[in-house]
């Protein structure tokens, strides 16, 4: 099982699309996905305000930015 974080913010339509894309992937191994509201953290808000949604892989802090072109590969690594 792998851990991932989806950086999002309130009223973000792209974030909802990103979440749906992650849930629709036909994965062989389950993943744990935590939602992170960047508006709760000034440092995250400053860094990612115009970039969300961003998917982060916890084991190596790799980032996949929207649009998620290689989502399946990113989730499987």
N, C-alpha and C positions, 0 to 999 in steps of 0.2 A: 504494500500500500504506500502511496506517495502523498505528500502534503502539498497543497497549493493554496495561494491566497489570491483572491480577486479584489483588486483595488477599485473602489467605486465611490460614488457620491450620490446624495439624494436627487431624485427626479432625473436620473440619467437613463434615457432610453437605450443608449448603446450598451450600458452595463447590463440591462435586462436581456438584451440580445446575446451578449457574451455569456451570461449565465446559462441561457437556454442552449447555446452551442456546446458548452462544456458538458451539460447533462445529456446531450444527444449523441455523444461520441460512443462508439461501440468498443469500449475498453475491455481488455482481457483481465486486468487487475483493477480493483476499485481504487478510487482516489478520495482523499479528504479535502474538501474545499471550504475554506473560511472566507467570509465576506469581510472586507476591511473598508469602513467608511472613512475616507481620507479627510473629511470635514471635521473629524474629531481630533485630528493631529495636525497642528500648524506646519510642522516640517514636511509631512507627507502632502499636505495641501499645496504648499509652495512648490514642491518638486513635481507633483503629478496632476495639478489642477486641470491642465489642458490635454492630458494624455489618457485619462481613464476612458475605458476600462484597460487595466493592465493585469495580466496573469503572472504571478510569481511562483516559481518552483522553489520550495523551502530548502531542499537539500543542497542547492548550489546558488540560490538567489538569482537564477536566470529569469529574465523578463521576456514576456511575449506581449507586444503592444498591438492594439487594435489597428486594423482588422486582423483577426487571428488566422493568418494564411496557412500556417503549418501546425495547427492545433493538435491534431492526433499525434504527430511526431513529438511535439513538446510534452504532451501528457504522458507519453510512453517512455520517455528517457529517464 
